[in-house]
Amino acid sequence: MTSTFRTLTVHLDGNASDGGLPQFLVRDDVLCWTRREAGLVGFGEIARFTATGPERFLEADIWWRHQVLEADITDSVELPGTGPVAFGSFAFSKKSTHVSRLIVPEIVVGVRDGQYWLTQLTFDDGELTEAGALAALDGWLSGGSVGEPGVVGESGAAGDGTSVALTSKEDGAVVRPLPSADGATLHTGSLSEEDWMAAVAAGVEEIRTGALEKLVLARDIVATVPSGVNAAQVLRELAVRYRECWTYGVDGLVGATPEMLIQVEGRTAQARVLAGTLDRRDAHGEAGIPMDYAERVLAGSEKQRHEHEIAIQSLTSQLAPFSEAMNAHDEPFILELPNVWHLASDVKAELAEVEGHVPTCLALINALHPTAAVCGTPTLVAGALIRKLEHLDRGPYAGPVGWLDAAGNGEWGIALRGAVIEDPHTVRLYAGCGIVDGSQPEAELAETWAKFRPMLESLGFGGT
């Protein structure tokens, strides 16, 4: 064994069909980052870094740079995501007990612009060959679904607005009786719906005092699946249904996020900011083209545009010190997803050298997270209010999730529209809403159900 990374990246053309990356999502323990059939999947694990606390991003950055500094890299493809790669998931809060992590897989399959590649990573001294890498990939794929989902963190941290009565069971658990294919049940999480709406009302009152402009409040629900959770199937369904989102799977954290915290390729950084949401089911029965309805209700809403502007200002002000040029949409656009519409803006920046080098994606995350889109503003005031009102540890929900390579490239989304597989039969789902002056608790509750819908559908629940 050696203490130095050794990697081999080869073209996979001719070994892959037209199915894109989702065809490789066959194991419940797969590491996944995919959008529009492209991205990365990882199998196995040769190294892992974990951390908690306020320095978790910088500690992970130092660890990764040390690992790749003297790595022996053979790369015949030379694209972002080739060579050494680590997948990661980080806790939302610096005060969380949830363990943030970087995971280095044994095998990575990548797809970009129609090109397929395969990377094998090892600490062993043996010769790395294309035949050996292909054999290793076949070994992982032939194993199929392992049936034992990854369990995330000691704390487990990892709809719609229709009126459905909540019923109490003898053990005191509260269940929303949504139909499912295999008798799965859905339980309330840390707060009941009534208590969560009371938290929203309390947040609005704090905003009206002038203590803060915006607050993001999250809630959780728990799905119990007697037949077992098929994580690979969940990821495949999300990847196919939500092609405009980034489908992620890291150590039991799964989901499909529409929001890109930061994407770094060379010296170019990009982000997609979302704030302002409209349930597509609200357009049922509306005359005209649904997108026209979305434009009128979202882009024409002073409340929604104010919430969006706060989110844009949060990101651009934090990214500015690292940039020598930056541009963003003058007007937000409507992002159409299967469950909701969002007000969205894309931001692009050319990175400047800071102390002699271009900042890494983890250094940028350290500066950017948490944005107003997932926390509120001012950040410290909003964060303290979140801890007071939510009554839960968000764990990795709304934290950064993604990947990075040795060249400094990486893609890190915000872990939204997701869930944590806590054990083979239990999944904890999370959803949150931006609260501003004028927010109505009942409407915000309905919005959480719309945001739960991608995960509920992928788990087999209907009627949501």
Sequence and secondary structure as in RCSB ss.txt:
>XXXX:A:sequence
MTSTFRTLTVHLDGNASDGGLPQFLVRDDVLCWTRREAGLVGFGEIARFTATGPERFLEADIWWRHQVLEADITD
SVELPGTGPVAFGSFAFSKKSTHVSRLIVPEIVVGVRDGQYWLTQLTFDDGELTEAGALAALDGWLSGGSVGEPG
VVGESGAAGDGTSVALTSKEDGAVVRPLPSADGATLHTGSLSEEDWMAAVAAGVEEIRTGALEKLVLARDIVATV
PSGVNAAQVLRELAVRYRECWTYGVDGLVGATPEMLIQVEGRTAQARVLAGTLDRRDAHGEAGIPMDYAERVLAG
SEKQRHEHEIAIQSLTSQLAPFSEAMNAHDEPFILELPNVWHLASDVKAELAEVEGHVPTCLALINALHPTAAVC
GTPTLVAGALIRKLEHLDRGPYAGPVGWLDAAGNGEWGIALRGAVIEDPHTVRLYAGCGIVDGSQPEAELAETWA
KFRPMLESLGFGGT
>XXXX:A:secstr
  SS EEEEEE TTSS TT GGGG   TT EEEEETTEEEEEES SEEEEE STTHHHHHHHHHHHHHHT EEEE
SS  TT SSEEEEE  S TT  S EEEEE SEEEEEETTEEEEEEEES  S   HHHHHHHHHHHHHT   S   
   TTS    S     EE TTS EEE   BTT  EEEE SS HHHHHHHHHHHHHHHHTTS SEEEEEEEEEEE 
TT   HHHHHHHHHHH TTSEEEEETTEEEEES EEEEEETTEEEEEEEEEEEEGGGGTT SS HHHHHIIIIIT
 HHHHHHHHHHHHHHHHHHGGGEEEEEE SS EEEE SSEEEEEEEEEEEE  BTTB   HHHHHHHH S TTTS
EESHHHHHHHHHHHH S  TTTTSEEEEEETTS EEEEE  SEEEEEETTEEEEEEEEEE TT  HHHHHHHHHH
HHHHHHHHTTB   
